[in-house]
Amino acid sequence: MTSQDVTSLYALTQCAISRKCTFPPEQVVACFSAALTHTRYASGILSIYASYAVNVLGDRSLALDLVRESIEGSPHDPQLRKNLVTLLIADGRKAEAQAALDAATREPGNAPRDPQMAEFARQIQAMDSKPPDAAAAESHP
């Protein structure tokens, strides 16, 4: 598997998310499964698959599992940690979102003054007054 193959999976996912393309979900999932047998790009593939899972399949639980697994493979990737915070906020998991945000701000490249981190903090704070679906409307990986 090459970086071009990963880019192609990303393009396929973006096309499906935008509803410009319609692919049978079982075939797309099979593509991700096959791609994941190549560990060189596993974290990137897991991240793309997570986006497909939440945005096309509507499966937040799978997306969370995939993002967590991608972080295990690339623990210092700031975007993966941001993706986790986004998903946890969307799922209404305030305590977990706060813990993930705290972990993300400790990573180099995710400075506490980063505007996205400040927005996450605001969204987590607002979770006290909103049901999970309202928080989800503001966040998508």
C-alpha positions, 0 to 999 in steps of 0.5 A: 500500500502506498501513500497514494492508496491512502489518499484514494481512500480519503477521497472516496470517504470525502465523496461519500460524506458529501453524498456526491458518491454512493458506494455499498457500505459493506464494500467500503468497509471491506476496503478499509479492512484490506487496507489495515493489513498494511501497518505502515499507514495504519493510523491514517487509515484508521482516522479516515475509517473513523470519519467514514464510520461517523459521517456515513455509517452513523456509528459513533461507537465504531468511530471512537474505537477507531480513533482511539486505536489510531492514537495508540499507533501515533500517540503524538499526532495532535490531529488524532487527539483533536478528532477524539475530543470532537467525537466525545463532545458529539457523543455527549461524554463530557468527562471523557471529552475533558480528559481527552482535551487535557491530554491533547493540550499536553501534546506538543503542537496542541498549545492550550492557546490554540483556538480549536482547543479553546473552542473545545473547552467552550463546547465542553463547558456548554455541555451542562446545558445542552443534550448530546444531540445539540453538542453533536450538531456543533462538532464533526470530525 
